[in-house]
Amino acid sequence: MSIRRIQKEDNPVIAHIIREVLTEFNANKPGTVYYDPTTDDLYNLFSIPSSRYWILEVDGEIVGGSGIYPTAGLPNDCCELVKLYLLKEARGKGFGKELIEASFEAAIEKGFKQVYLETMPELKMAMNLYEHCGFTYLTGPMGNSGHFGCDLWMLKRLDS
């Protein structure tokens, strides 16, 4: 298993993984990254200095990814954990936690004190992982992600 920064040639593979996972959980609905045009060019999306996107490889094959992004409307000390998706064969092995920890480290390195995320009930397995990693539920959204299909919001303070 290895975690590395996204490269331009990863774009079609990770976009396919994101859409495959959302379809698997019947979460391929409007207002999610499934329909977000930036999903097809994550390399450029994550080229801004205060962002980072990780690619997870197992035996040389891309099986998932995750990143942090300074979503519009969030407080200056807060970034969003975004696009954490793993293929079925990569789940339940601690890889999601590894990606989240890499994202926390990058967030701290970039000066963020909080990490926000948006999810949906269809992704129950992910919600359990987020809770395990210290995220707590919020009563409403923060920022302006544009992902109105997500109706659960969570926050993790990096100093706790």
C-alpha positions as CSV (number, residue, x, y, z in Angstrom):
1,M,0.0,0.0,0.0
2,S,1.2,3.5,-0.8
3,I,-0.2,7.0,-0.6
4,R,1.0,9.6,-3.0
5,R,0.1,13.0,-4.4
6,I,-2.3,13.0,-7.4
7,Q,-0.8,13.2,-10.9
8,K,-2.6,14.4,-14.0
9,E,-2.7,10.9,-15.5
10,D,-4.7,9.7,-12.4
11,N,-7.7,11.9,-13.3
12,P,-9.8,9.3,-15.3
13,V,-9.1,6.5,-12.9
14,I,-10.0,8.4,-9.7
15,A,-13.1,9.9,-11.4
16,H,-14.2,6.4,-12.3
17,I,-13.7,5.2,-8.8
18,I,-15.7,8.0,-7.2
19,R,-18.6,7.5,-9.6
20,E,-18.4,3.7,-9.2
21,V,-18.6,3.9,-5.4
22,L,-21.4,6.4,-5.4
23,T,-23.4,4.1,-7.7
24,E,-22.6,1.1,-5.5
25,F,-24.3,2.9,-2.6
26,N,-27.2,4.4,-4.6
27,A,-25.7,7.8,-3.9
28,N,-25.2,8.8,-7.5
29,K,-27.7,11.7,-7.2
30,P,-27.7,15.3,-8.2
31,G,-26.0,17.6,-5.8
32,T,-23.1,15.2,-5.2
33,V,-19.6,14.9,-6.7
34,Y,-21.1,12.3,-9.1
35,Y,-22.3,15.2,-11.2
36,D,-19.6,17.8,-10.3
37,P,-17.5,18.5,-13.4
38,T,-14.4,19.1,-11.3
39,T,-14.5,15.3,-10.5
40,D,-13.0,14.7,-14.0
41,D,-10.0,17.0,-13.3
42,L,-9.0,16.6,-9.7
43,Y,-5.3,17.2,-10.6
44,N,-6.0,20.8,-11.5
45,L,-8.6,21.3,-8.8
46,F,-6.1,20.4,-6.2
47,S,-3.2,22.4,-7.7
48,I,-4.0,25.4,-5.5
49,P,-1.5,25.7,-2.6
50,S,-3.9,25.3,0.3
51,S,-5.3,22.0,-1.1
52,R,-3.9,18.4,-1.4
53,Y,-5.2,15.2,-2.9
54,W,-3.9,11.8,-2.1
55,I,-4.0,8.7,-4.3
56,L,-4.0,5.2,-2.6
57,E,-2.4,2.4,-4.5
58,V,-2.3,-1.3,-3.6
59,D,0.0,-3.5,-5.6
60,G,0.5,-0.7,-8.1
61,E,-3.2,-0.2,-8.7
62,I,-5.2,2.9,-7.8
63,V,-8.0,1.9,-5.4
64,G,-9.0,5.2,-3.9
65,G,-8.2,8.7,-2.8
66,S,-8.9,11.6,-0.5
67,G,-8.0,15.2,-0.1
68,I,-8.4,18.5,1.7
69,Y,-9.8,21.7,0.1
70,P,-10.4,25.3,1.3
71,T,-14.0,25.3,0.3
72,A,-15.6,28.7,-0.3
73,G,-17.4,30.1,2.8
74,L,-15.5,28.1,5.4
75,P,-13.7,29.9,8.2
76,N,-10.1,30.7,7.3
77,D,-8.8,28.1,9.7
78,C,-11.0,25.3,8.3
79,C,-10.7,23.1,5.2
80,E,-12.9,20.4,3.9
81,L,-12.1,16.7,3.7
82,V,-13.3,15.8,0.2
83,K,-13.6,13.0,-2.2
84,L,-12.7,10.1,0.1
85,Y,-13.6,7.0,-1.9
86,L,-12.3,3.5,-1.8
87,L,-13.1,0.6,-4.1
88,K,-14.8,-2.3,-2.4
89,E,-11.7,-4.5,-2.2
90,A,-9.8,-1.7,-0.4
91,R,-12.4,-1.2,2.4
92,G,-12.1,-2.6,5.9
93,K,-8.3,-2.7,5.9
94,G,-7.5,0.6,7.5
95,F,-6.7,2.4,4.3
96,G,-9.5,5.0,4.8
97,K,-8.0,5.9,8.2
98,E,-4.6,6.2,6.6
99,L,-6.0,8.6,4.0
100,I,-7.7,10.7,6.6
101,E,-4.6,10.8,8.8
102,A,-2.6,12.0,5.7
103,S,-5.2,14.6,5.1
104,F,-5.1,15.8,8.8
105,E,-1.3,16.1,8.5
106,A,-1.6,18.1,5.3
107,A,-4.2,20.3,6.9
108,I,-2.0,21.0,10.0
109,E,1.0,21.7,7.7
110,K,-1.1,24.3,5.8
111,G,-2.3,26.0,9.0
112,F,-5.8,24.7,9.3
113,K,-7.3,24.1,12.8
114,Q,-10.5,22.4,11.7
115,V,-11.6,19.9,9.1
116,Y,-15.2,19.9,7.9
117,L,-16.9,17.3,5.7
118,E,-20.3,16.6,4.1
119,T,-21.7,13.1,3.6
120,M,-25.0,11.3,3.3
121,P,-26.8,8.5,5.0
122,E,-26.2,6.1,2.1
123,L,-22.5,6.1,3.0
124,K,-22.9,4.6,6.5
125,M,-19.6,2.8,6.4
126,A,-17.8,6.2,5.8
127,M,-19.8,7.8,8.6
128,N,-18.5,5.2,11.0
129,L,-15.0,5.9,9.9
130,Y,-15.4,9.6,10.3
131,E,-16.8,9.1,13.8
132,H,-13.8,6.8,14.7
133,C,-11.4,9.5,13.4
134,G,-12.9,12.1,15.8
135,F,-15.5,13.9,13.6
136,T,-18.7,15.1,15.4
137,Y,-22.0,15.9,13.8
138,L,-23.2,19.5,13.1
139,T,-26.8,20.6,12.8
140,G,-26.3,22.3,9.4
141,P,-23.8,22.9,6.6
142,M,-20.7,25.2,6.7
143,G,-19.3,26.8,3.6
144,N,-20.6,26.8,0.0
145,S,-19.6,23.4,-1.5
146,G,-22.6,23.3,-3.8
147,H,-23.2,19.7,-2.9
148,F,-26.9,20.0,-1.9
149,G,-27.2,16.2,-2.1
150,C,-25.2,15.8,1.1
151,D,-27.4,16.3,4.2
152,L,-25.0,15.3,7.0
153,W,-22.2,17.5,8.1
154,M,-19.3,16.8,10.5
155,L,-16.4,18.7,12.0
156,K,-13.0,17.7,13.5
157,R,-10.9,20.1,15.5
158,L,-7.3,19.3,14.9
159,D,-6.1,20.4,18.3
160,S,-8.2,17.7,20.1
